[in-house]
Amino acid sequence: MKEDMMGVTTTRDPRHLDSLQNYLYFFTMGDETSRRDFLKTAAASLLVVFTQEELAEGALSEETAPVSPAVQLAVIGIGQQGKEILSSLSRLPSAQVVAICDSYEPALNRAHEIAPKASLIADYRKLLGSSDVEAVVISTPSHQHKEIALACLQAGKHVYCEAPLATTVDDARAIAVAAQQSPKLRFQAGLQGRSNALYNHISKFVKSGALGTPLQVTAQWNKKQSWRRMAPTPERESDLNWRLSSKTSAGLIGEIGVHHFDLAIWFLKSLPISASGMGAIVNWKDGRDVPDTLQSIIEFPNNVRMIYSSTLASSFSDSFTLFQGSNSSLMMREKTGWMIKEADSPLLGWEVYARKEQIHNETGIAMVADATKILEAGKEPGKEALSPTQDALTLALDGFVRSVRGDSRVVCGPLEGYQATVAAIKANEAIIAGSRILFDKSSFELK
């Protein structure tokens, strides 16, 4: 390793792109001549590497004081996501899980190991009159959200509702309207990308016009898994496999694509105007009627199109969202993001450099963030973060409980949650019909 004149340690050690996850350098070069000289010697386009670890602005740290008293919560629905929520809440000093609710007793008993002090309740309606429960987190199957959310709001409980809000537009609207009509209660939609520290940091670059003219968005989610779960009884198996039936599920694009759609709406600051698509059951021919592979094109104003694809038959390339603009492109995975600048893009007054690395046909220059400080601490640059890190779900839940105490606003309210849900549901309808569906602008409004 060698330290350059700006106090940045560079390395020539070749590694796979994934090893760049902890590499970052953000600075403003004050000398215009030096800036021009550097750009003359740099590659035609620059690969900029952001990481959640180093860009955790707004993330929790040891110095972040918990709200007091801790918010007393109930978690309703203890499936896979419900257990992850319980685990996240158990790490938050600002939250206290006082009740766990699920109609399936074995699920309750397993969840009790995560929250041993919580009461076990089979029927969520028993929570409604309890003064011990201030807020609820709803993580039941999506088609069950409406009944529970409306009852909890009516009972004066703050609500965190997983995304999508529902599987039909009418149900989603009913939830969002009820939340808006309860201004004293906090309602947060579980679109946790809004709490992702990396996405929030990159959003500042988007707002600054770093993309130039937005051109198109490409997103995907690929994972080879059947989504089918086994159970001891046919009834329980049917309950677990609600995602595989069009009667109870908005499919891959509704359950997963909703998060990508929300990111596009957020960054583009506009709502989609149409969707078209197609899907098929290609690999998992087990009686389901929900496609395991699909493609969709979502049109935004100004001729910007989002191309979305997803499959349960292959894990290749996992998940990402790519925003392309006339000046640069931004590619984001959950914890790592890259900016690829065009050779003719204007200088923005700052630059982030990564050591030389190939990504597709682009070349970048990589550097290690705060290398001198890390070395002085006896740690190895690129492997050690300077502060504790949290996943987006933990940040989302912490933001929710803080909002309950009036310490902050919710990061994703009923309107944002509703609009992303509508986009996903309509896109799923277009896939099922194999046609193009125009969105009525009023369908994104709450009345």
CORRAFEN-V449931 format. One record per pair of residues at least 12 apart in sequence whose C-alpha atoms are under 10 Angstrom apart, sorted by the first residue. I is the first residue (numbers start at 1). J is the second residue. Records with the same first field share a line. If there is no record, write none. Layout:
I->J / J
//
This chain:
1->13
3->371 / 372
6->27 / 29
7->369 / 370 / 371 / 372 / 373
8->25 / 367 / 368 / 369 / 370 / 371 / 372 / 373
9->366 / 367 / 368 / 369 / 370 / 371 / 372 / 375 / 381
10->354 / 355 / 365 / 366 / 367 / 368 / 369 / 371 / 381
11->354 / 355 / 356 / 366 / 367 / 368 / 381
12->355 / 356 / 357 / 365 / 366 / 367
13->355 / 356
14->355 / 356 / 357
15->357
16->357 / 358
17->49 / 357 / 358 / 359
18->336
19->382 / 383
20->49 / 50 / 51 / 336 / 354 / 355 / 357 / 366 / 367 / 368 / 382 / 383
21->49 / 50 / 51 / 52 / 53 / 54 / 335 / 336 / 337 / 382 / 383
22->49 / 50 / 51 / 52 / 53 / 54 / 55 / 335 / 336 / 368 / 369 / 381 / 382 / 383 / 384 / 385
23->48 / 49 / 50 / 51 / 53 / 54 / 336 / 353 / 354 / 355 / 366 / 367 / 368 / 369 / 370 / 371 / 381 / 382 / 383 / 384 / 385
24->48 / 49 / 50 / 51 / 52 / 53 / 54 / 55 / 352 / 353 / 354 / 355 / 366 / 367 / 368 / 369 / 370 / 371 / 381 / 382
25->48 / 49 / 50 / 54 / 55 / 351 / 352 / 353 / 354 / 366 / 367 / 368 / 369 / 370 / 371
26->48 / 49 / 50 / 54 / 55 / 350 / 351 / 352 / 353 / 367 / 368 / 369 / 370
27->349 / 350 / 351 / 352 / 353 / 369
28->348 / 349 / 350 / 351 / 352
29->349 / 350 / 351
30->349 / 350
31->349
32->349
35->347 / 349 / 350 / 351
36->347
39->343 / 347 / 351
42->343 / 353 / 356 / 363 / 364 / 365
43->343 / 356 / 362 / 363 / 364 / 365
44->341 / 342 / 343 / 344 / 362 / 363 / 364
45->328 / 339 / 340 / 341 / 342 / 343 / 344 / 345 / 361 / 362 / 363 / 364 / 365
46->328 / 338 / 339 / 340 / 341 / 342 / 343 / 351 / 352 / 353 / 354 / 355 / 356 / 357 / 362 / 363 / 364 / 365 / 366
47->328 / 329 / 330 / 337 / 338 / 339 / 340 / 341 / 342 / 352 / 353 / 354 / 355 / 356 / 357 / 358 / 359 / 362 / 363 / 364 / 365 / 366
48->329 / 330 / 331 / 337 / 338 / 339 / 340 / 341 / 351 / 352 / 353 / 354 / 355 / 364 / 365 / 366 / 367
49->330 / 331 / 332 / 336 / 337 / 338 / 339 / 340 / 352 / 353 / 354 / 355 / 364 / 365 / 366 / 367
50->198 / 199 / 201 / 202 / 332 / 335 / 336 / 337 / 338 / 339 / 352 / 353 / 354
51->197 / 198 / 199 / 201 / 332 / 333 / 334 / 335 / 336 / 337 / 338 / 385
52->196 / 197 / 198 / 199 / 200 / 201 / 334 / 335 / 336 / 337 / 385 / 389 / 390 / 391 / 392
53->197 / 198 / 335 / 336 / 384 / 385 / 386 / 387 / 388 / 389 / 390 / 391
54->197 / 198 / 369 / 370 / 384 / 385 / 386 / 387 / 388 / 389
55->197 / 198 / 199 / 200 / 201 / 202 / 335 / 336 / 389
56->196 / 197 / 198 / 199 / 200 / 201 / 387 / 388 / 389 / 390
57->196 / 197 / 198 / 200 / 201
58->195 / 196 / 197 / 198 / 200 / 201 / 395
59->195 / 196 / 197 / 198 / 387 / 388 / 389 / 390 / 391 / 392 / 394 / 395 / 398 / 399
60->92 / 197 / 387 / 388 / 389 / 390 / 391 / 394 / 395 / 398 / 399
61->387 / 388 / 389 / 390
62->387 / 388
65->93 / 94
66->92 / 93 / 94 / 95 / 398 / 401 / 402
67->92 / 93 / 94 / 95 / 398 / 401 / 402 / 403 / 404 / 405 / 406 / 407
68->93 / 94 / 95 / 402 / 405
69->93 / 94 / 95 / 96 / 405
70->92 / 93 / 94 / 95 / 96 / 97 / 401 / 402 / 404 / 405
71->93 / 94 / 95 / 96 / 97 / 98 / 132 / 133 / 134 / 135 / 400 / 401 / 402 / 404 / 405
72->94 / 95 / 96 / 97 / 98 / 99 / 131 / 132 / 133 / 134 / 135 / 136 / 401
73->89 / 95 / 96 / 97 / 98 / 99 / 100 / 118 / 132 / 133 / 134 / 135 / 136 / 137 / 157 / 158 / 159 / 401
74->86 / 96 / 97 / 98 / 99 / 100 / 101 / 118 / 119 / 120 / 121 / 124 / 127 / 132 / 133 / 134 / 135 / 136 / 137 / 138 / 157 / 159
75->89 / 97 / 98 / 99 / 100 / 101 / 102 / 118 / 124 / 135 / 136 / 137 / 138 / 139 / 140 / 160
76->99 / 100 / 101 / 102 / 103 / 121 / 122 / 123 / 124 / 127 / 136 / 137 / 138 / 139 / 140 / 145 / 148 / 161
77->100 / 101 / 102 / 103 / 104 / 107 / 108 / 122 / 124 / 137 / 138 / 139 / 140 / 141 / 144
78->100 / 101 / 102 / 103 / 104 / 107 / 108 / 110 / 111 / 138 / 139 / 140 / 141
79->102 / 104 / 107 / 108 / 111 / 139 / 140 / 141 / 240
80->107 / 139 / 140
81->139 / 140 / 141 / 162
82->100 / 101 / 102 / 111 / 137 / 138 / 139 / 140 / 162
83->107 / 108 / 110 / 111 / 112 / 114 / 115 / 139
84->111 / 114 / 393 / 394
85->137 / 138 / 139 / 393 / 394 / 397
86->100 / 111 / 112 / 114 / 115 / 137
87->111 / 114 / 115 / 394
88->114 / 390 / 391 / 393 / 394 / 395 / 396 / 397 / 398
89->114 / 115 / 393 / 394 / 397 / 398 / 401
90->114 / 115 / 394
91->394 / 398
92->394 / 395 / 397 / 398 / 401
93->398
94->397 / 398 / 399 / 401 / 402 / 405
95->397 / 398 / 400 / 401 / 402
96->115 / 117 / 118 / 133 / 401
97->114 / 115 / 116 / 117 / 118 / 119 / 133 / 135 / 136
98->115 / 116 / 117 / 118 / 119 / 120 / 132 / 133 / 134
99->112 / 115 / 116 / 117 / 118 / 119 / 120 / 121 / 124 / 127 / 132 / 133 / 136
100->112 / 115 / 116 / 117 / 118 / 119 / 120 / 121 / 122 / 123 / 124 / 127 / 136 / 137
101->118 / 119 / 120 / 121 / 122 / 123 / 124 / 125 / 126 / 127 / 138 / 140
102->120 / 121 / 122 / 123 / 124 / 139 / 140
103->121 / 122 / 123 / 124
104->121 / 122 / 123 / 236
105->120 / 121 / 122
108->120 / 121 / 122
124->136 / 148 / 151 / 152
125->148 / 151 / 152 / 155
127->152 / 155 / 157
128->148 / 151 / 152 / 153 / 154 / 155 / 156 / 157
129->152 / 155 / 156 / 157
130->155 / 157
131->156 / 157
133->156 / 157 / 158
134->155 / 156 / 157 / 158 / 159 / 185 / 401 / 404
135->152 / 153 / 156 / 157 / 158 / 159 / 160 / 185 / 186 / 187 / 400 / 401 / 404
136->148 / 149 / 152 / 153 / 157 / 158 / 159 / 160 / 161 / 187
137->149 / 158 / 159 / 160 / 161 / 162 / 187 / 188 / 189 / 190 / 397 / 400
138->152 / 159 / 160 / 161 / 162 / 163 / 165 / 189 / 190
139->160 / 161 / 162 / 163 / 190
140->161 / 162
141->162 / 163 / 164 / 166 / 167 / 239 / 240 / 241 / 242 / 243 / 248 / 249
142->161 / 162 / 163 / 164 / 165 / 166 / 167 / 168 / 172 / 242 / 243 / 248 / 249 / 250 / 254 / 255
143->164 / 165 / 166 / 167 / 168 / 171 / 172 / 242 / 243 / 247 / 248 / 249 / 250
144->165 / 166 / 167 / 171 / 248
145->161 / 162 / 163 / 164 / 165 / 166 / 167 / 171 / 172 / 175
146->161 / 165 / 166 / 167 / 168 / 170 / 171 / 172 / 173 / 174 / 175 / 176
147->171 / 174 / 175
148->161 / 175
149->161 / 165 / 174 / 175 / 176 / 178 / 179 / 187
150->174 / 175 / 176 / 177 / 178 / 179
151->178
153->175 / 178 / 179 / 181 / 182 / 185 / 186 / 187
154->178 / 179 / 182
156->182 / 184 / 185 / 186
157->182 / 184 / 185 / 186 / 187 / 404
158->179 / 182 / 184 / 185 / 186 / 187 / 188 / 400 / 401 / 403 / 404
159->179 / 185 / 186 / 187 / 188 / 189 / 400 / 401 / 404
160->186 / 187 / 188 / 189 / 190 / 396 / 397 / 400 / 401 / 410 / 412 / 413
161->175 / 187 / 188 / 189 / 190 / 191 / 414 / 417
162->188 / 189 / 190 / 191 / 192 / 255 / 417
163->188 / 189 / 190 / 191 / 192 / 254 / 255 / 256 / 258 / 259 / 417 / 418 / 420 / 421
164->189 / 190 / 191 / 250 / 254 / 255 / 256 / 257 / 258 / 259 / 417 / 418 / 419 / 420 / 421 / 422 / 424 / 425
165->189 / 190 / 191 / 254 / 255 / 258 / 414 / 417 / 418 / 419 / 420 / 421 / 422
166->248 / 249 / 250 / 254 / 255 / 417 / 418 / 421 / 422 / 425
167->246 / 247 / 248 / 249 / 250 / 251 / 254 / 255 / 421 / 422 / 424 / 425 / 428
168->248 / 249 / 250 / 421 / 422 / 424 / 425 / 426
169->418 / 419 / 421 / 422 / 423 / 424 / 425 / 426 / 443 / 444
170->422 / 443
171->418
172->414 / 415 / 417 / 418 / 419 / 421 / 422 / 425
173->414 / 415 / 417 / 418 / 419 / 421 / 422 / 443 / 444 / 445 / 446 / 447
174->418 / 446 / 447
175->187 / 414 / 415 / 417 / 418
176->188 / 189 / 413 / 414 / 415 / 416 / 417 / 418 / 419 / 446 / 447
177->414 / 415 / 418 / 445 / 446 / 447
178->414
179->413 / 414 / 415
180->413 / 414 / 415 / 446 / 447
184->404
185->403 / 404
186->400 / 401 / 403 / 404 / 405 / 406 / 409 / 410 / 413 / 414
187->400 / 403 / 404 / 409 / 410 / 411 / 412 / 413 / 414 / 417
188->396 / 397 / 399 / 400 / 403 / 409 / 410 / 411 / 412 / 413 / 414 / 415 / 416 / 417
189->396 / 400 / 410 / 411 / 412 / 413 / 414 / 415 / 416 / 417 / 418 / 420 / 421
190->259 / 393 / 396 / 397 / 400 / 411 / 412 / 413 / 417
191->258 / 259 / 260 / 262 / 263 / 392 / 393 / 396 / 411 / 412 / 413 / 416 / 417 / 420 / 421
192->259 / 262 / 391 / 392 / 393 / 394 / 395 / 396 / 397 / 411 / 412
193->259 / 260 / 262 / 263 / 266 / 334 / 392 / 393 / 395 / 396 / 411 / 412
194->259 / 262 / 263 / 266 / 392 / 393 / 395 / 396 / 410 / 411 / 412
195->391 / 392 / 393 / 394 / 395 / 396 / 397 / 398 / 399 / 410 / 411 / 412
196->334 / 335 / 390 / 391 / 392 / 393 / 394 / 395 / 396
197->334 / 335 / 389 / 390 / 391 / 392 / 395
198->332 / 333 / 334 / 335 / 336 / 337 / 392
199->263 / 267 / 332 / 333 / 334 / 335 / 336 / 337 / 392
200->267
202->267 / 330 / 332 / 337 / 338 / 339
203->263 / 266 / 267 / 268
204->267
205->267 / 330 / 339 / 348
206->267 / 268 / 323 / 325 / 328 / 329 / 330
207->267 / 268 / 269
208->348
209->325 / 327 / 328 / 348
210->325 / 326 / 327 / 328 / 329 / 330 / 339 / 341 / 345 / 346 / 347 / 348
211->323 / 324 / 325 / 326 / 327 / 328 / 329 / 330 / 339 / 340 / 341 / 342 / 345
212->324 / 325 / 326 / 327 / 328 / 329 / 345 / 346
213->302 / 304 / 324 / 325 / 326 / 327 / 328
214->267 / 268 / 302 / 303 / 304 / 305 / 323 / 324 / 325 / 326 / 327 / 328 / 329
215->302 / 303 / 304 / 305 / 306 / 323 / 324 / 325 / 326 / 329
216->264 / 299 / 300 / 303 / 304 / 305 / 306 / 307 / 322 / 323 / 324 / 325 / 326 / 329
217->260 / 261 / 264 / 268 / 297 / 298 / 299 / 300 / 304 / 305 / 306 / 307 / 308 / 321 / 322 / 323 / 324 / 325 / 329 / 330 / 331
218->260 / 264 / 297 / 305 / 306 / 307 / 308 / 309 / 320 / 321 / 322 / 323 / 324 / 331
219->257 / 260 / 261 / 264 / 296 / 306 / 307 / 308 / 309 / 310 / 319 / 320 / 321 / 322 / 323 / 331 / 332 / 333
220->253 / 256 / 257 / 260 / 295 / 307 / 308 / 309 / 310 / 311 / 317 / 318 / 319 / 320 / 321 / 322
221->252 / 253 / 256 / 257 / 260 / 308 / 309 / 310 / 311 / 312 / 314 / 315 / 316 / 317 / 318 / 319 / 320 / 321
222->293 / 309 / 310 / 311 / 312 / 313 / 314 / 315 / 316 / 317 / 318 / 319 / 320
223->310 / 311 / 312 / 313 / 314 / 315 / 316 / 317 / 318 / 319
224->283 / 292 / 311 / 312 / 313 / 314 / 315 / 316 / 318
225->284 / 292 / 311 / 312 / 313 / 314 / 315
226->244 / 283 / 284 / 285 / 286 / 292 / 312 / 313
227->240 / 241 / 242 / 243 / 244 / 284 / 292 / 312
228->240 / 241 / 242 / 243 / 244 / 284 / 286 / 288
229->241 / 242
241->288
242->288
243->255 / 288 / 289 / 290
244->286 / 287 / 288 / 289 / 290 / 291 / 292
245->287 / 288 / 289 / 290 / 291
246->288 / 289 / 290 / 291 / 428 / 432
247->289 / 290
249->290 / 425 / 428
250->290 / 421 / 424 / 425 / 426 / 427 / 428 / 429 / 432
251->289 / 290 / 291 / 292 / 293 / 294 / 424 / 425 / 428 / 429 / 431 / 432
252->279 / 290 / 291 / 292 / 293 / 294 / 309 / 310 / 311 / 312 / 424 / 428
253->291 / 293 / 294 / 295 / 296 / 308 / 309 / 310 / 311 / 423 / 424 / 425 / 426 / 427 / 428 / 429 / 431
254->420 / 421 / 422 / 423 / 424 / 425 / 426 / 427 / 428 / 429
255->421 / 424 / 425
256->310 / 424
257->296 / 308 / 309 / 310 / 420 / 421 / 423 / 424 / 425 / 427 / 428
258->417 / 419 / 420 / 421 / 422 / 423 / 424 / 425 / 427
259->417 / 420 / 421 / 424
260->306 / 308 / 319 / 320 / 321 / 420 / 424
261->298 / 306 / 308 / 321 / 419 / 420 / 421 / 422 / 423 / 424 / 427
262->412 / 416 / 417 / 418 / 419 / 420 / 421 / 423 / 424
263->321 / 420
264->300 / 306 / 321 / 322 / 323 / 420
265->300 / 416 / 419 / 420 / 423
266->416 / 420
267->323
268->300 / 301 / 304 / 323
269->300
270->300 / 301 / 302
271->298 / 299 / 300 / 301 / 419 / 420 / 423 / 439 / 441 / 444
272->298 / 299 / 300 / 301 / 304 / 305 / 306 / 419 / 420 / 422 / 423 / 438 / 439 / 440 / 441 / 444
273->298 / 299 / 300 / 301 / 305 / 423 / 437 / 438 / 439 / 440 / 441
274->297 / 298 / 299 / 300 / 301 / 305 / 423 / 426 / 427 / 430 / 436 / 437 / 438 / 439 / 440
275->296 / 297 / 298 / 299 / 300 / 305 / 306 / 307 / 423 / 424 / 426 / 427 / 428 / 429 / 430 / 431 / 435 / 436 / 437 / 438 / 439
276->295 / 296 / 297 / 298 / 299 / 307 / 426 / 427 / 428 / 429 / 430 / 431 / 432 / 433 / 434 / 435 / 436 / 437 / 438
277->294 / 295 / 296 / 297 / 298 / 307 / 308 / 309 / 427 / 428 / 429 / 430 / 431 / 432 / 433 / 434 / 435 / 436 / 437
278->291 / 293 / 294 / 295 / 296 / 297 / 309 / 427 / 428 / 429 / 430 / 431 / 432 / 433 / 434 / 435 / 436
279->291 / 292 / 293 / 294 / 295 / 296 / 309 / 310 / 311 / 428 / 430 / 431 / 432 / 433 / 434
280->292 / 293 / 294 / 295 / 311 / 431 / 432
281->293 / 294 / 311 / 312 / 313
282->294 / 311 / 312 / 313
283->311 / 312 / 313 / 314
284->312 / 313
289->432
290->428 / 432
291->310 / 311 / 312 / 428 / 431 / 432
292->310 / 311 / 312 / 313
293->309 / 310 / 311 / 312 / 313 / 314
294->308 / 309 / 310 / 311 / 312 / 428 / 431 / 432
295->307 / 308 / 309 / 310 / 311 / 427 / 428 / 431
296->308 / 309 / 310 / 427 / 428 / 430 / 431 / 434 / 436
297->309 / 427 / 430 / 431 / 436
298->423 / 424 / 426 / 427 / 436 / 437 / 438
299->438 / 439
304->324
306->321 / 322 / 323
307->321 / 322
308->321 / 427
318->333
319->332 / 333 / 334
320->332 / 333 / 334 / 336 / 337
321->333 / 334 / 337
322->337 / 338 / 339
323->339
324->339 / 340
325->341 / 342
326->341 / 342 / 344 / 345
327->340 / 341 / 342 / 343 / 344 / 345 / 346 / 347
328->340 / 341 / 342 / 343 / 344 / 345 / 346
329->341 / 342
334->391 / 392
335->391 / 392
338->354 / 359
339->352 / 353 / 364
340->359 / 362 / 363 / 364
341->362 / 364
342->362
352->365 / 366 / 367 / 369
353->365 / 366 / 367 / 368 / 369
354->366 / 367 / 368 / 369
355->367 / 368
367->381 / 382
368->381 / 382 / 383
369->381 / 382 / 385 / 386
370->382 / 385 / 386
373->386
374->386
396->410 / 411 / 412
397->410
399->411 / 412
400->412
414->446
415->444 / 445 / 446
416->444
418->443 / 444 / 445 / 446
419->443 / 444 / 445 / 446
420->444
421->444
422->439 / 443 / 444
423->439 / 443 / 444
426->438 / 439
427->439
//
